[in-house]
Amino acid sequence: MSTPIEIETTILGGLPVIVKAQIAPAEPDVGIMYSYPEDVQIFWIGKKLREIPQSVYDRISEKGNKLLDEQLMESYNYDDDR
């Protein structure tokens, strides 16, 4: 069972966004030993949440995606420790 999570962060050098994702549990039976983020969606911050267009997703580097994953897991683990 996945756990929903939401964080506020920046992408592409300072663009403020909200990132929503599901944190999937570890699946040791198939070799996945740790929880991981899936179904990641990124939204503009404004009067109304709108998902960023594919062209913006395409500009996010692999390093940027890894950083978003780390931030999601850090937030998830922090919430889990309470």
C-alpha positions, 0 to 999 in steps of 0.5 A: 500500500502506497503512502501519499506525500506532498512537498514544496521545493524548487526546480530548475534553479529556483522555480517554486513547485509542489511535488506530490507522489506516492511512497511505495513500500519495499518489495524484498521478494523482487529485490527492492529493499527500500521504500521508493517514490512513484507516480511523481507529479509536479505542480506550479504554485499559484492560485490554482494548482496546475501540473507543469507541462511535459516540456518542463519535465523534459528540462529536469535533469537526471540529477534533478530527478534524483534530488526530488526523490531524495527530498520526497524520501527525506520528508517521508522518513521525517514524518515517519519518525514522529 
